[in-house]
Amino acid sequence: MAVTDKQKRYLRGLAHTLKPVVMIGNSGLTDAVLSEIDNALEHHELIKVRVSGQERADRKAMLDEISNKTGADLVQVIGHIGGFYRPAKEPSIQLPR
């Protein structure tokens, strides 16, 4: 289920105070990092990921790859940080309609 623009605005507001829970370094996007992102999404639903040491186009490609491989929606990108949302089996975040 893709989130609407209204829901993205709501999620960006919730994500504003969050700190990045996963940091991607010079090694790039490895299977271990993807597994950690997947676990964080299961527990928190809404997370931030910091991508360090990459050019803008590489960061965008990496954030899109995370979104595709985890099934999460990319709700925000600010500099080196991307915000991802994936509803849990029992969601704790109630999205507006």
C-alpha positions as CSV (number, residue, x, y, z in Angstrom):
1,M,0.0,0.0,0.0
2,A,1.5,3.3,-1.1
3,V,1.0,6.2,1.2
4,T,-0.7,9.4,0.0
5,D,0.7,12.9,0.1
6,K,-1.4,13.7,3.1
7,Q,-0.1,10.7,4.9
8,K,3.5,11.5,3.9
9,R,3.2,15.0,5.4
10,Y,1.9,13.4,8.6
11,L,4.7,10.9,8.7
12,R,7.3,13.6,8.1
13,G,6.0,15.4,11.1
14,L,6.3,12.3,13.2
15,A,9.8,11.6,11.9
16,H,11.1,15.1,12.6
17,T,12.1,14.3,16.2
18,L,13.6,10.9,15.4
19,K,17.3,10.1,15.3
20,P,18.7,7.9,12.6
21,V,18.7,4.2,13.8
22,V,20.8,2.8,11.0
23,M,24.0,4.4,9.6
24,I,25.4,3.3,6.2
25,G,29.1,3.9,5.9
26,N,31.7,3.6,3.1
27,S,31.0,-0.1,2.7
28,G,27.6,0.7,1.2
29,L,24.4,-1.2,1.3
30,T,25.3,-4.8,2.4
31,D,23.0,-7.7,3.3
32,A,23.7,-7.1,7.0
33,V,22.6,-3.4,6.7
34,L,19.5,-4.4,4.9
35,S,18.7,-6.9,7.6
36,E,19.1,-4.3,10.3
37,I,16.9,-1.9,8.4
38,D,14.2,-4.6,8.0
39,N,14.4,-5.4,11.8
40,A,14.2,-1.7,12.7
41,L,11.1,-1.3,10.4
42,E,9.4,-4.3,12.1
43,H,9.9,-2.8,15.5
44,H,9.4,1.0,14.9
45,E,7.4,1.3,11.6
46,L,8.9,4.7,11.0
47,I,12.7,5.1,10.9
48,K,15.5,7.3,9.7
49,V,18.6,6.0,7.9
50,R,21.8,8.1,7.4
51,V,23.8,7.5,4.3
52,S,27.4,8.8,4.6
53,G,30.2,9.4,2.2
54,Q,28.2,9.2,-1.1
55,E,27.4,11.6,-3.9
56,R,23.9,12.9,-4.2
57,A,22.9,10.6,-7.1
58,D,24.4,7.6,-5.3
59,R,22.5,8.4,-2.1
60,K,19.3,8.7,-4.0
61,A,19.9,5.3,-5.7
62,M,20.7,3.7,-2.4
63,L,17.6,5.1,-0.7
64,D,15.5,3.8,-3.6
65,E,17.1,0.4,-3.3
66,I,16.4,0.3,0.4
67,S,12.8,1.2,-0.3
68,N,12.5,-1.6,-3.0
69,K,14.2,-4.3,-1.1
70,T,12.4,-3.7,2.3
71,G,9.0,-2.8,0.9
72,A,9.0,0.4,2.8
73,D,7.9,3.8,1.5
74,L,10.4,6.6,1.4
75,V,8.6,9.5,3.0
76,Q,11.4,12.1,3.4
77,V,14.9,12.9,2.2
78,I,16.9,15.6,3.9
79,G,20.5,15.7,3.0
80,H,22.1,12.5,4.0
81,I,19.1,11.2,5.9
82,G,16.1,9.3,4.5
83,G,12.9,8.5,6.4
84,F,11.1,5.2,5.7
85,Y,7.7,3.9,6.7
86,R,6.4,0.3,6.6
87,P,3.2,-0.6,8.5
88,A,3.6,-3.4,11.1
89,K,1.3,-6.4,11.3
90,E,-0.4,-4.6,14.2
91,P,0.3,-0.9,13.3
92,S,0.9,1.5,16.2
93,I,0.8,4.6,13.9
94,Q,-2.7,5.5,12.8
95,L,-2.4,7.3,9.4
96,P,-5.0,9.9,8.4
97,R,-7.2,9.0,5.5
